[in-house]
Amino acid sequence: MVEQIIKTIINYVVPLMLGFLISQLRNYKRKNDGLKNGVMTMLQSNLTNTFFYYEPFKKIPDYVYKNFLNELKAYEDLGGDDYIHTIYEHMKTWEITRTDILKKD
């Protein structure tokens, strides 16, 4: 009798628990994908704004350029490969003005 009750509980509870865990994993993935897309959009926006701000001058301060490269790396690591690489190729031809913020030893 006790064995039958345990078997019945296992037959009903285990599938419910597995279903619950699977649904939680799907929700986590959905939230994680949304966060990733949001971060990529913010990085893309900032990279684009930096480009168009300094584009008329064809030069960029070294600290801004360094930040641009760090953001570009993060953008690429998240899977971004949009037009950002095109604007980066244009930026490579610009003059990088040295500031006192980034000192070379």
C-alpha positions in Angstrom: 0.0 0.0 0.0 2.7 2.5 1.0 4.7 1.5 -2.1 1.7 2.2 -4.3 1.3 5.7 -2.7 5.0 6.5 -3.2 4.8 5.3 -6.9 1.7 7.4 -7.5 3.3 10.5 -6.0 6.5 10.0 -8.0 4.5 9.5 -11.2 2.6 12.8 -10.7 5.1 15.0 -8.9 8.3 14.3 -10.9 6.8 15.3 -14.3 5.3 18.4 -12.7 8.6 19.4 -11.2 10.4 18.8 -14.5 7.8 20.8 -16.4 8.2 23.6 -13.9 12.0 23.6 -14.2 11.8 23.6 -18.0 9.4 26.6 -18.0 11.7 28.4 -15.6 14.7 27.8 -17.8 12.8 29.1 -20.9 11.8 32.2 -18.9 15.5 32.7 -17.9 16.7 32.3 -21.5 14.0 34.8 -22.7 15.0 37.4 -20.1 18.7 36.8 -20.8 18.1 37.3 -24.6 16.3 40.5 -23.9 19.1 41.8 -21.7 21.7 40.9 -24.3 19.7 42.7 -27.1 19.3 45.7 -24.8 23.0 46.0 -24.1 23.8 45.5 -27.8 21.4 48.3 -28.8 23.0 50.6 -26.2 26.5 49.8 -27.3 25.5 50.3 -31.0 23.9 53.6 -30.2 26.9 54.9 -28.3 29.4 53.7 -30.9 27.3 55.4 -33.6 27.0 58.6 -31.7 30.7 58.8 -31.0 31.5 58.3 -34.7 29.1 61.1 -35.8 30.2 63.5 -33.1 33.9 63.3 -34.1 33.4 62.6 -37.9 33.4 66.3 -39.0 36.8 66.8 -37.3 38.4 63.6 -38.6 40.2 63.4 -35.2 39.4 61.9 -31.9 40.9 62.1 -28.4 42.9 59.1 -27.4 40.7 58.3 -24.3 37.5 58.4 -26.4 39.1 56.2 -29.1 40.2 53.7 -26.4 36.6 53.6 -25.0 35.3 53.1 -28.5 37.6 50.1 -29.0 36.5 48.6 -25.6 32.8 49.1 -26.5 33.4 47.6 -30.0 35.0 44.5 -28.4 32.1 44.1 -26.1 29.7 44.6 -29.0 31.5 41.9 -31.0 31.6 39.5 -28.1 27.8 39.8 -27.8 27.5 38.9 -31.5 27.2 42.4 -33.1 28.5 42.7 -36.6 26.4 45.5 -38.0 27.5 48.6 -39.8 29.6 49.4 -36.8 32.6 47.8 -38.5 32.2 50.1 -41.5 32.3 53.2 -39.3 35.3 51.8 -37.4 37.2 51.4 -40.7 36.5 55.1 -41.4 37.7 56.0 -37.9 41.0 54.2 -38.4 42.0 57.0 -40.8 41.4 59.7 -38.3 44.0 61.5 -36.2 44.1 60.3 -32.6 44.9 63.3 -30.5 47.0 62.6 -27.4 45.7 63.9 -24.0 47.2 63.9 -20.6 44.5 61.4 -19.5 46.2 58.4 -21.0 49.9 58.6 -20.2 52.3 56.3 -21.9 55.1 55.0 -19.6 
